[in-house]
Amino acid sequence: MFTGLVEDLGSVEAIETTADGARAIIRTRLAADLGLGDSIAVNGCCLTATEVTDGTFAADAMHETLRRTALGALEAGSPVNLELALRADARLGGHIMQGHVDGVGALRDVREDGFARVVTFTAEPAVLRYVVEKGSIAVSGVSLTVSAVDDESFSVSLIPETLDRTTLGALAPGSPVNLEVDIVAKYVEKLVGR
């Protein structure tokens, strides 16, 4: 489980792609806190540390992960949002996240609003059905509050701290992002549907 509070802005050292999938090697100060088999969210996608060295870790992405996320767009030098799995004694500062990406969206529009930046992302209807104004959503692993939503997109307002400490400040129009909706909404829908 994760909270969407990015702990480090890591950097992809290498991507090794084969017919079987891909392996990412990522440089981060969080490597010192990782052990083999530990979960870590990479741009919001829960991956398993398969190798840990001084200052780096490796994680494998199977075809299913590459099909359902924006991880396949990463290349050497790409910055990535990183978060270690939540400890049972830690504060839940963002919202409950599983690291299970629900879909890939894309940056559509950016506008300045005082010291904040309003960012709009397109998303598929299957994702947008769970997005509500003032509700939570994870964008590339960052817990955010939805400021507006319509049939094709949603917007979030980002403060300078978020823009500086995550990948969201450097996104260009069309950039793909991983999206994870609030898990509670999906459970409610299933229970009410019965």
C-alpha positions, 0 to 999 in steps of 0.5 A: 500500500502507498499514499501518493506522497513522493519520497524521491525523484529518482532517475532511470539509469538503464532500461533493458528490454527483451522479448520477455519484458523489461528491467529498469535500473533506477538511481535513488537515495531510497535504495538504502532502505530497500531489500530484495522483494520489497515493493516500491511505487515507480510513477505510481506502479507497484514494482518489486526490487529484484536487485539492490546495489549502492544507490540503485535498484532493479525492477522487472516489468512483465508484458501485462505491466507494460501494456497497462502503464506508461512505464514502457515510455521510460528511457535512460535519464527519465525522472521517476516518482518513487515511494516506498511501501507504507509502514503500519506505523506511518501517517497516511498523508495522501490517500490509500493507493495500491500501486495498481494502475487503472489506466494511462492518461495524457497531459492536455492543457496547463494554465497558471493560476496565481502561484499554482498551476492547473493541469488537465489530463485526458482519461478513458471513460473507464477511469473517469467514471470513478473521478469526482470533483474534490476526490482523490486521484493518483497521477504518476504516483502523486496523490492529488485532489481533483478540481474539475472533471468532465466526460473527457478529462479532469483537472488538478491544481498543483502547488510549487512544492509538487511541481518541484518535487515530482515529475509533474512540473516537467510534463509536456503536452501529450506526455503519458501518465499513470492513473489510479482512481480511489479504490473505495469508489470501485468497491462501492460500485461493485457492492451497490451493483449487487 
